[in-house]
Amino acid sequence: MNNLAHPSEMQLNPEVAVFFDQQSNTFSYVIQDPTSDACAIVDSVLDFDYPSGHFSTAGADAIKEYIQERNLRVEWHIETHVHADHLSAAPYLQEHLGGKLAIGEQIITVQETFGKLFNEGTEFQRDGSQFDRLLKDGDSYTIGNMTATAIHTPGHTPACMVHIVGNAAFVGDTIFMPDAGTARADFPGGSAHELYRSVQKILALPPETRLYLCHDYGPNGREVDYQTTVAEQRQHNIHVNKNIDEQQYVEMRETRDKTLGMPSLIMPSIQTNMRGGHFPEAETNGVVYLKVPINVF
């Protein structure tokens, strides 16, 4: 008798391809099911030159070519949160590769907050309808024969989600490499208390879990890196290791955040990413405009 389990009945660990955007220090990922041609794209980047207002698809094209060369089938475009430092390339990649766009259900909170801040009119829908799926805490979805689970990890933004696929977790802007600590928590809707508790969810995963980061800035001149483990974070993370409690963390995080400037692309990023990566509608002269609120941030 053959007692081997079918591949879909076992835990499948994804094959992961990494793409780096130097302008925003962002890592994007292609998560592939090793037993099929199915894949998902996480946190893709649209190149944007703010001074000129021009965008290009060079970074997204590298992802597109990788997928097309391997005859992969895109099932999902995953946004771990509404990014404030780069524009999403998900609409462009969807157009060329198909797949559904997903984000955490608290995108509605982000849309409400920034819809008011940017004085968007009633034509801007604040119901998450720009996305194909709004994920709740604990929701699962499939990438081929792999099951992915999304957990709600607010603090950096209200809509942040960590996506767990096999022995890998794609952590967005929650935790960084151990020598860099954690993400900031001072954007509208952010909370250092919530971020600490969210990080504890990550640290509660099995110690061998591979953590794939959204950003790294190479502190102290080291090479940028994109992967660590839960065990390394528990032991060595300078902000949330096992010897630091919540109050200590909050005091550190809030003090540090007061010294940080805004990301250089926050204005165009928020306005497009809260729309699922789409630019605002063109005005009567056929030109698309992005707003810069004065003395708000």
C-alpha positions as CSV (number, residue, x, y, z in Angstrom):
1,M,0.0,0.0,0.0
2,N,1.2,3.5,-0.8
3,N,1.1,5.6,2.4
4,L,2.7,8.7,0.9
5,A,0.5,11.8,1.3
6,H,-0.6,13.7,-1.7
7,P,1.5,16.9,-2.1
8,S,-1.5,19.1,-1.4
9,E,-1.9,17.3,2.0
10,M,1.6,18.2,3.2
11,Q,3.0,21.5,4.2
12,L,4.5,23.0,1.1
13,N,7.3,25.4,1.4
14,P,7.4,28.1,-1.3
15,E,10.2,28.9,-3.8
16,V,10.9,32.6,-3.4
17,A,12.5,35.0,-6.0
18,V,13.6,38.4,-4.7
19,F,13.6,41.7,-6.5
20,F,15.1,44.9,-5.0
21,D,14.2,48.5,-5.7
22,Q,17.1,50.7,-4.8
23,Q,15.3,54.0,-4.7
24,S,12.9,52.9,-2.0
25,N,15.0,50.0,-0.5
26,T,12.0,47.8,-1.1
27,F,12.1,44.0,-1.6
28,S,9.4,42.5,-3.9
29,Y,8.8,38.7,-4.1
30,V,7.5,36.1,-6.4
31,I,6.2,33.2,-4.3
32,Q,6.0,30.0,-6.3
33,D,4.3,26.7,-5.5
34,P,7.0,24.0,-6.1
35,T,4.4,21.5,-7.3
36,S,2.7,23.7,-9.9
37,D,3.0,26.7,-12.1
38,A,1.1,28.9,-9.7
39,C,2.7,32.0,-8.1
40,A,1.9,35.2,-6.2
41,I,3.6,38.6,-6.3
42,V,4.2,40.5,-3.1
43,D,4.7,44.3,-2.8
44,S,5.6,45.1,-6.4
45,V,7.1,48.6,-7.1
46,L,6.4,51.1,-9.8
47,D,9.4,53.4,-10.5
48,F,8.5,57.0,-10.0
49,D,10.5,60.2,-10.5
50,Y,8.9,62.7,-8.2
51,P,10.6,65.9,-9.6
52,S,9.4,65.2,-13.1
53,G,6.2,63.4,-12.4
54,H,7.2,60.5,-14.7
55,F,6.8,56.9,-13.9
56,S,8.4,53.8,-15.5
57,T,7.9,50.0,-15.3
58,A,11.5,48.9,-15.3
59,G,11.3,47.2,-11.9
60,A,7.9,45.6,-12.6
61,D,9.2,44.5,-16.0
62,A,11.9,42.5,-14.3
63,I,9.2,40.6,-12.4
64,K,7.1,40.2,-15.5
65,E,9.9,38.8,-17.5
66,Y,10.9,36.4,-14.7
67,I,7.4,35.0,-14.6
68,Q,6.9,34.8,-18.4
69,E,10.3,33.1,-18.9
70,R,9.2,30.3,-16.5
71,N,5.7,30.1,-17.7
72,L,4.3,30.8,-14.3
73,R,0.6,31.6,-13.6
74,V,-0.1,34.6,-11.3
75,E,-2.9,33.9,-8.9
76,W,-2.4,36.8,-6.5
77,H,-0.9,40.3,-6.2
78,I,-0.4,40.8,-2.4
79,E,0.0,44.2,-0.8
80,T,1.1,43.8,2.8
81,H,-0.1,47.3,3.5
82,V,-0.7,50.7,1.9
83,H,3.0,51.7,1.3
84,A,4.1,55.2,2.0
85,D,7.5,54.9,0.3
86,H,6.8,53.5,-3.2
87,L,4.0,53.2,-5.7
88,S,2.5,49.8,-6.3
89,A,3.0,48.2,-9.7
90,A,0.1,45.8,-9.1
91,P,-2.3,47.3,-11.7
92,Y,0.4,47.1,-14.4
93,L,1.3,43.5,-13.6
94,Q,-2.3,42.5,-13.4
95,E,-2.9,43.9,-16.9
96,H,-0.1,41.8,-18.3
97,L,-0.2,38.7,-16.1
98,G,-3.7,38.4,-14.6
99,G,-4.3,37.5,-11.0
100,K,-6.3,39.0,-8.1
101,L,-5.3,41.9,-5.9
102,A,-5.5,41.5,-2.1
103,I,-4.9,43.6,0.9
104,G,-6.1,43.7,4.6
105,E,-9.7,44.7,5.2
106,Q,-8.6,47.7,7.2
107,I,-7.7,49.4,3.9
108,I,-11.2,50.9,4.5
109,T,-9.8,52.7,7.6
110,V,-6.8,53.9,5.6
111,Q,-9.0,55.2,2.8
112,E,-11.2,57.0,5.2
113,T,-8.3,58.7,6.9
114,F,-6.4,59.7,3.8
115,G,-9.5,60.4,1.8
116,K,-10.2,63.2,4.3
117,L,-6.6,64.3,4.4
118,F,-6.3,64.7,0.7
119,N,-9.9,66.1,0.4
120,E,-11.0,63.4,-2.0
121,G,-14.4,63.8,-3.4
122,T,-17.3,61.4,-3.3
123,E,-16.1,59.7,-6.4
124,F,-13.3,58.1,-4.4
125,Q,-14.8,55.0,-3.0
126,R,-13.8,54.3,0.6
127,D,-15.0,50.7,0.7
128,G,-11.9,48.8,-0.6
129,S,-13.6,48.1,-3.9
130,Q,-10.4,48.9,-5.7
131,F,-9.1,45.5,-4.6
132,D,-10.4,42.0,-5.5
133,R,-10.2,40.7,-2.0
134,L,-10.1,42.2,1.5
135,L,-8.4,39.8,3.9
136,K,-9.5,39.4,7.5
137,D,-7.3,38.3,10.4
138,G,-6.8,34.5,10.0
139,D,-8.1,34.3,6.4
140,S,-6.5,31.8,4.1
141,Y,-6.1,31.6,0.3
142,T,-4.3,29.2,-2.0
143,I,-1.3,29.6,-4.3
144,G,-1.5,26.4,-6.4
145,N,-1.4,23.6,-3.8
146,M,0.0,25.9,-1.1
147,T,-2.2,27.4,1.6
148,A,-1.3,31.0,2.7
149,T,-2.6,32.5,5.9
150,A,-2.9,36.3,6.5
151,I,-2.6,37.6,10.1
152,H,-3.5,41.2,11.0
153,T,-0.5,43.1,12.3
154,P,-1.4,46.7,12.8
155,G,0.8,49.4,14.3
156,H,2.8,50.7,11.3
157,T,-0.6,51.2,9.5
158,P,-4.1,49.9,10.4
159,A,-4.2,47.6,7.3
160,C,-0.8,45.8,7.8
161,M,-0.9,42.0,7.3
162,V,1.7,39.3,7.5
163,H,1.4,36.4,5.0
164,I,2.5,33.0,6.1
165,V,3.2,30.4,3.4
166,G,4.7,27.1,4.6
167,N,7.9,27.9,6.5
168,A,8.0,31.4,5.2
169,A,6.4,34.7,6.4
170,F,6.2,37.9,4.4
171,V,6.2,40.5,7.1
172,G,5.8,43.8,5.3
173,D,6.7,46.8,7.4
174,T,6.5,45.3,10.9
175,I,10.0,44.0,11.7
176,F,13.3,44.7,10.1
177,M,16.7,42.9,10.2
178,P,17.8,42.4,13.9
179,D,20.3,45.2,13.7
180,A,17.6,47.6,12.4
181,G,14.7,46.8,14.7
182,T,11.2,47.6,13.7
183,A,9.2,49.9,11.5
184,R,8.0,53.4,12.5
185,A,4.5,53.8,14.1
186,D,3.8,57.5,13.7
187,F,1.8,57.6,10.5
188,P,-1.9,58.4,10.8
189,G,-3.6,55.4,12.3
190,G,-0.3,54.0,13.6
191,S,0.4,52.9,17.2
192,A,3.6,51.8,18.9
193,H,1.6,49.7,21.3
194,E,-0.2,47.9,18.5
195,L,3.1,47.4,16.6
196,Y,4.7,45.8,19.6
197,R,1.8,43.4,20.0
198,S,1.9,42.6,16.3
199,V,5.6,41.8,16.3
200,Q,4.9,39.4,19.2
201,K,2.6,37.5,16.8
202,I,5.5,37.1,14.4
203,L,7.9,36.1,17.2
204,A,5.4,33.4,18.3
205,L,5.9,31.6,15.0
206,P,8.2,28.5,14.9
207,P,11.8,29.6,15.4
208,E,12.9,28.3,12.0
209,T,10.3,30.3,10.1
210,R,11.9,32.3,7.3
211,L,11.0,36.0,7.5
212,Y,11.0,37.9,4.3
213,L,11.3,41.7,4.8
214,C,9.8,44.5,2.8
215,H,12.7,46.9,3.5
216,D,16.4,47.0,4.6
217,Y,18.6,50.1,4.7
218,G,21.9,48.5,5.5
219,P,22.7,50.2,8.8
220,N,26.3,50.8,9.7
221,G,27.3,50.3,6.1
222,R,26.5,46.6,5.8
223,E,25.1,45.0,2.7
224,V,21.3,45.1,2.4
225,D,19.6,41.8,3.3
226,Y,16.0,40.5,2.9
227,Q,15.7,37.4,5.0
228,T,16.1,36.5,8.7
229,T,14.4,33.9,11.0
230,V,12.2,34.1,14.0
231,A,15.0,32.6,16.2
232,E,17.4,35.3,15.1
233,Q,14.8,38.0,15.8
234,R,13.9,36.7,19.3
235,Q,17.6,36.7,20.3
236,H,19.0,39.7,18.6
237,N,16.5,42.3,17.4
238,I,17.6,45.6,19.0
239,H,14.0,46.8,19.5
240,V,11.9,43.7,20.4
241,N,14.2,41.0,21.7
242,K,13.2,38.8,24.6
243,N,14.6,41.3,27.2
244,I,12.4,44.3,26.1
245,D,8.9,44.8,27.3
246,E,6.1,46.7,25.8
247,Q,6.5,49.9,27.7
248,Q,10.2,50.0,27.0
249,Y,9.5,49.5,23.4
250,V,6.8,52.2,23.2
251,E,9.0,54.8,24.8
252,M,11.9,54.0,22.4
253,R,9.7,53.8,19.3
254,E,7.8,57.1,20.0
255,T,11.0,58.9,20.9
256,R,12.7,57.7,17.8
257,D,9.8,58.4,15.5
258,K,9.9,62.1,16.5
259,T,13.3,62.3,14.9
260,L,12.3,60.8,11.5
261,G,11.4,62.7,8.4
262,M,8.7,61.7,6.0
263,P,9.5,59.2,3.2
264,S,10.3,61.1,0.0
265,L,7.5,59.5,-2.0
266,I,4.8,59.5,0.7
267,M,2.5,62.0,-1.1
268,P,2.2,60.1,-4.5
269,S,2.5,56.7,-2.8
270,I,-0.5,57.1,-0.4
271,Q,-2.7,58.7,-3.1
272,T,-2.2,55.9,-5.6
273,N,-1.8,52.9,-3.2
274,M,-5.1,53.6,-1.4
275,R,-6.6,53.3,-4.9
276,G,-5.1,49.9,-5.4
277,G,-2.1,51.3,-7.2
278,H,-4.1,53.5,-9.6
279,F,-3.5,57.2,-10.1
280,P,-6.4,59.6,-9.5
281,E,-8.7,60.3,-12.4
282,A,-7.5,62.9,-15.0
283,E,-8.9,66.3,-14.7
284,T,-10.8,68.2,-17.4
285,N,-7.6,69.0,-19.3
286,G,-6.7,65.3,-19.5
287,V,-3.8,65.6,-17.0
288,V,-3.5,63.5,-13.8
289,Y,-2.5,65.5,-10.7
290,L,-1.2,64.5,-7.3
291,K,-1.8,66.7,-4.2
292,V,0.7,67.9,-1.6
293,P,-1.2,69.0,1.6
294,I,0.7,71.9,3.3
295,N,1.6,71.7,7.0
296,V,-0.3,68.5,7.6
297,F,2.3,65.7,8.1
